[in-house]
Amino acid sequence: MKRCKWAATEEISRINQIEICPNAMDLTQEITNRIAIDGGGALIIDYGLNGIVSDSLQAIRKHKFVDILDNPGSADLSAYVDFAAIRHSAEEASADVSVHGPMTQSQFLGSLGINFRVEALLENCSDEQAESLRTGYWRLVGEGEAPFWEGPDELAPIGMGTRYLAMAIVNKKQGVPVPFQ
């Protein structure tokens, strides 16, 4: 199995099952070949792990994780992306591309200056706008429930800054994308 070929022995020994998305690997190779020929790049941001994915199916309702069988149809179903498999698929597809990351969404947005942008916006906004900015900022870069939240627990913003990862696949002629430098 191709995915296990890329894994370290200790990584394989820790798992009882493995999730593989052949379509993701095939699509990565198609995109990589296009980037190698035409230039440019691809930015991939999603829930994920930088390693073998096992048992990651989850249900999310109103920003909270719930049992996947609790009230079917009322929650979004999600599974982690195997960023290591994407990296290996891209690297095997072409020597003319380079892969950068993954890094957390928090690191990615931080390297693009989100902190400075939020600070600048907070200087000239109403209290209501400031609360909305802080909540949105936390959702993008925070981890877990927002420590500043004073409303009902079920409405507390959940930070996704470490749950989402970012990776770039670029033609080597493009150099290293800014967030990954």
Protein Blocks (a to p, Z undefined) as FASTA:
>chain_A
ZZlmmpcfklmmmpcbdcddfklmmmmmmmmmmmmmngpjddddddddedddehkaccde
ehiacdfkgoghiaccdddddfklmmmmmmmmpckbccedjddfklmmmmnommmmmmmm
mmmccfklmmmmmmmmmmmmmgcjdfkbcbdfklpccdfklmpccdddddfklopafklZ
Z
